[in-house]
Each structure stands twice: as structure tokens, then as C-alpha cells.
Amino acid sequence: MLKQCFDHLRASGPLIHNITNYVTVNDVANILLACGGSPIMADDPEDAVEITAICGGLNLNIGTLNQRTIPAMMAVGEKAQELGHALLLDPVGAGASTLRTRTAKNLMDRIHFDVIRGNISEIKTLATGSGSTKGVDADVSDAVTEENLDSAVTFAKAFAKETGSVIAITGAIDLVSDGQRCYVIRNGRAEMGRITGTGCQLSAMMCAFVTANREHTLDAAAAAVCAMGLAGEIGYSRMAEGDGNATYRNRIIDAVYNMDGDELEKGAKYEIR
């Protein structure tokens, strides 16, 4: 199924509207191009609704909120929902500030998202109303480990049932659930955490996967997580002496660009619970 999802993405080349983190916007655009999608960015309220109407998917990332982008997110989310587009929310830093937490909750109240993707601390904040983050990173006390995996899977399934969204919790062990099934994914490298924006890139790529596979949202979201993690493994294997995190970022994007469905199917490390 992962191969099929990737092949559909490559064949369809969906246009994805992103209102995303200013820190990582260039990398978001490049990862979309690498995986076979097409990016467009528009966050002014006078422009964004018209732009989202011509797209197939909408990726909303709250990493750099301001008083212009918040109403734009609300407006484009409602328009994309009206048009039946794929919608993804990345609640970056939910739990780190009142504005981020409130904005994420307000978006969820007004818009139904096909996928909500974040680290465990961000998702925990949305689910319970409380949580702690280290800036925009997960608090170490929230980490999904082999020891607490069963309870983490139960949590992911319960929140997916509550929201009606696929919940993707990413970290050392990734969980992707629709409330019935949960992919437990073990691709990736710890060194990916030293690159700003791998999560933002994943959200954009996940939106493209889901847009191209509307009848298979769970499998498409899991395919994106596996692809990003596998790209991290491939990219790291090609690092040379003197290379650092800037080179690693580019090698990850290159690995996605050169990946195909067969390589993804072969390299994906997951189980379904």
C-alpha cells in the first residue's frame, strides 16, 4: 500500500497550499517538489482564499503566527473544507504559548482536518488541554518509548476517534492512527532532530500524500512518515567527513527526490496494531 500511495503522488502531482513556518518555508517548498507535489504559499487574507481554491490540499502550520496569518488560516481552512480539499494541521509549539494553543484549538473547532501531525507534547496539549514543550520540541518526559508504547498507541487511537482525524505523532517512534488501526513506524535517525524544519517538511509532504490518496488517508499519512524517515537514513549514509547539518538537510531532500515506491516499500519499518 505504501508503494501505491507514493506512485499515485508521483503520477498526480498535487498542488499544495501552505501557510507555514517562515523559518522553513523554502525547505517545505523543496520537499514538496522532491516528492512529486507542487507548492504554493499565500498567507495574506486578500490572496489566500483565492489561491487555496485552485489547490488540492491545504497545509496549515502555526509555527510563526501573527495577527495577519491567523484570520487567513481560518478563512482558507473553511474554504478548503467547503471544496473538499485535503486538510492538515501542524500545531507547532502548542503548549509553549497561550496564542499557539488557543489558535490550534480554534482551528480544530471550526475546521475538520483529515490529519493532525505533531510531536507527542503538541498532540497531548490538544487532547488534554495541558502539556509541556521545549520551545517547539517535545518535552523529554513525553517521549514515546518501547516501554510506554502500548499506552501511547491507545492514546493515539482514542484521540483519532475523538477528532475523526488521522493523528500522526512523530518522534523516535512514530504513530499514525485513524482510531481503528495504528502504524508504529521506526524509520529515521536521531540526527534529523538537529535540522530545523524536518517536521515542517514532513507535514507538507504528508499533505501531498493524502491529497493524492483521498480514499486511503491513514495509509498515505503513514507512507509519508516512512518516506521521510527512510530519507533520513539514506541521507545520513551518504554523509562525508566534514559534512554537517546543512549538508544533511540537502541529502534528505535529495533522497526523497530519488526515491520511488519500490524503495519505500522495501525500506519502510513498521507494524500495524
Protein Blocks (a to p, Z undefined) as FASTA:
>chain_A
ZZmmmmmmmmnopacdddddfklmmmmmmmmmmnopacdddfbfklmmmmmmmmmbdcdd
fkbgcfklmmmmmmmmmmmmmnopacddddehihjamklmmmmmmmmmmpccfbdcddfk
lmmmmmnopacdehjaccfklpccfklmmmmmmmmmmmmmmnopacddddfbdcddehja
ccddfedcfklmmpghklmmmmmmmmmmmmmmmmlmmlmmmmmmmmmmmmmmmmmmmpce
hiafklmmmmmmmmmmmpcfklmmmmpccddZZ
